[in-house]
């Protein structure tokens, strides 16, 4: 039986950093309000000329520089909620720019949970086809924000992260336990009202209808915490492991309080939690691979390490996975 393994990491964050003070001044918030509630001190935002494929390409090239075998990948999955165009998908263009023209390439729209889903699909490809798969998650959420919607304007950011999965003969490597979940009852908690088939652009009366809004931030917070914690427990059970066996915990970087609460509910000590929320904000699906790449660069993952990831986001959709090294 084939297994997969994480064999490469890469990331990219735009150069422009936007500190809290700039947003607090625009929204008439007292100094320190954003950090106290979200754990964010600054976030990155794309320059006017940067496109989604630019961010995704930079993260992929960062990975390829350390793992050239990525160019031999048979599949590229791009997890994004902000493609460069509604049609065609952005992944084929990304593959072309990377010189991987014969590689299968497809977009995956899974919101904040998109990276977990992309990773699971890529793992299945590697196991059945015996070829590497490249997963890139990237978003330019700054162009989907309503600057007057306080709940979302203080959180979201732009970034990209990438991971490479390659075939392995090691039973303890790769995805050891997976749980995918959804709850459509929370479908409207995070939404962009117009621009889809239900309400096309031709019917837009107010330009703000094409921007993202959080309808109920408190409900979203509690439902996401519940979904992430429950999904992580099920993934651990499927892997035959407990929280005590986890070396690194990397949840979706939604906000600092959510990260701490999920870790607490799972019984994972803070020193095992990987986080990038303070300096990079919430870039949706990109947060987990971005955080993994940053952590790996600081201290490479070691054989025998066990990683737990989990996410929840718009839809509601989410999931968790236990990964061995």
Order of alpha helices (4+ residues) and beta strands (2+ residues): beta-beta-alpha-alpha-beta-alpha-beta-alpha-beta-alpha-beta-alpha-beta-beta-beta-beta-alpha-beta-alpha-alpha-alpha-beta-beta
